Amino acid sequence: MIVSLEEFKTVPGRLMGVDFGDVRTGLAVSDVTRFLASGIGYISPGGLEKTAQAVANEGKTRGVVGFVVGCPVNMDGSFGPRAARVKEFAENLSALSGLPCAMMDERMTTMAASRFLNETGTHGKKRKGVIDTLSAQIILQNALDRLKNMGGN
């Protein structure tokens, strides 16, 4: 089930951030207090269904209570075909895991991750894997910060 981020205020526990991609899907997890998001890597199972199952399994292993999935909103605020595919992924993930998913606007997260990697001198093959993980971490940290500002945790 897709829920608003606000609904996570009443459910304590770890959250998992997901940056869904056709090739690689970046993952991040919060601490139990939801203060800090930490990147945990990426997966590349291929396909929407297999990726949703792999993320659901990782969520179960990590003991999360919900997922925050980055949604690629267009710069003008509209939703395109990519956003529809990510929503389909989130619905599958929720059905497979039995846990709620919140969609989080991910505009500018890849650019922020890219800028950070430029500043740290991360290039080449290493960059490809790191950028998806870092994007998931930024998505989740933005969600955690928003939850704090809502007065939930």
C-alpha positions in Angstrom: 0.0 0.0 0.0 1.3 3.4 -0.9 1.0 5.8 2.1 1.9 9.4 2.7 5.2 10.0 4.5 3.3 11.4 7.4 1.8 8.0 8.2 5.3 6.8 9.2 5.2 9.2 12.2 3.1 6.7 14.2 5.1 3.6 13.3 8.4 3.4 15.1 11.4 1.5 13.6 13.9 1.5 10.7 12.9 2.7 7.3 14.6 1.7 4.0 15.3 4.2 1.2 15.1 2.9 -2.3 16.4 4.5 -5.5 14.8 2.2 -8.1 16.6 1.9 -11.4 16.3 -0.4 -14.4 19.9 -1.5 -14.0 20.8 -0.8 -10.4 18.7 -0.1 -7.4 20.3 1.8 -4.5 19.4 1.1 -0.9 19.8 2.9 2.3 18.5 2.2 5.8 17.9 4.4 8.8 18.9 3.8 12.4 16.1 2.8 14.8 15.8 6.4 16.0 15.5 7.7 12.4 18.2 10.2 12.9 20.6 9.1 10.2 20.3 7.3 6.8 23.2 5.1 5.8 23.8 3.7 2.3 24.0 -0.1 2.3 24.7 -0.7 -1.4 22.8 -1.6 -4.5 21.2 -4.6 -6.1 20.9 -5.5 -9.8 18.4 -8.4 -10.1 16.9 -7.0 -13.3 13.2 -6.3 -13.9 10.6 -4.7 -11.8 9.3 -7.9 -10.2 12.7 -9.4 -9.3 13.9 -6.1 -8.0 10.8 -5.7 -5.8 11.3 -9.2 -4.4 15.0 -8.5 -3.7 14.3 -5.2 -1.9 11.5 -6.9 0.1 13.9 -9.6 1.2 16.6 -7.0 2.1 14.0 -5.1 4.1 13.0 -8.2 6.0 16.6 -9.0 6.7 17.2 -5.5 8.0 14.0 -5.4 10.1 12.5 -2.3 8.5 8.9 -1.2 9.1 8.4 0.6 5.8 10.0 1.9 2.6 10.6 5.3 1.2 10.9 5.1 -2.6 12.3 7.9 -4.7 9.8 9.2 -7.3 11.2 10.9 -10.3 8.9 13.9 -10.5 9.5 16.1 -13.6 11.1 19.6 -12.9 7.7 21.2 -13.6 6.1 19.0 -10.9 4.3 16.6 -13.3 4.5 12.8 -13.3 5.7 11.1 -16.4 6.1 7.5 -17.6 9.1 7.0 -15.3 7.2 8.0 -12.2 4.4 5.6 -13.2 6.9 2.8 -13.4 8.4 3.6 -10.0 4.9 3.7 -8.6 4.2 0.3 -10.0 7.5 -0.9 -8.4 6.4 0.6 -5.0 3.0 -1.1 -5.2 4.7 -4.5 -6.0 7.2 -3.9 -3.2 4.5 -3.2 -0.7 2.5 -6.3 -1.8 5.5 -8.6 -1.6 6.8 -7.2 1.7 3.4 -6.6 3.4 4.9 -3.2 4.4 3.8 0.4 3.5 5.7 2.4 0.9 5.9 6.2 0.8 6.8 8.0 -2.4 9.4 10.8 -2.0 10.2 13.4 -4.6 13.7 12.6 -5.7 14.3 15.7 -7.9 17.9 16.8 -7.7 19.1 13.8 -5.6 21.2 12.3 -8.4 22.6 15.7 -9.1 23.4 16.1 -5.4 25.0 12.7 -5.3 27.0 13.4 -8.5 28.3 16.7 -7.1 29.4 15.0 -3.9 31.2 12.3 -5.8 32.9 14.9 -7.9 34.1 16.7 -4.7 35.4 13.4 -3.3 37.2 12.4 -6.5 35.1 9.3 -7.1 35.2 8.4 -10.8 35.0 5.5 -13.2 33.5 2.1 -12.4 33.4 2.8 -8.6 31.2 5.8 -9.3 28.4 3.8 -11.0 27.7 1.7 -8.0 28.1 4.4 -5.5 25.8 7.0 -7.1 22.7 4.8 -6.7 23.5 4.0 -3.1 24.2 7.7 -2.3 21.0 8.7 -4.1 19.0 6.2 -1.9 20.7 7.7 1.2 19.8 11.2 0.2 16.2 10.2 -0.5 15.9 8.6 2.9 17.7 11.4 4.8 15.4 13.9 3.2 12.4 11.8 4.3 13.8 11.5 7.9 14.4 15.2 8.1 10.9 15.9 6.9 9.5 13.5 9.5 11.4 15.3 12.2 10.0 18.6 11.0 6.5 17.1 11.2 7.2 16.5 14.9 6.7 12.8 14.7 10.0 11.3 16.0 
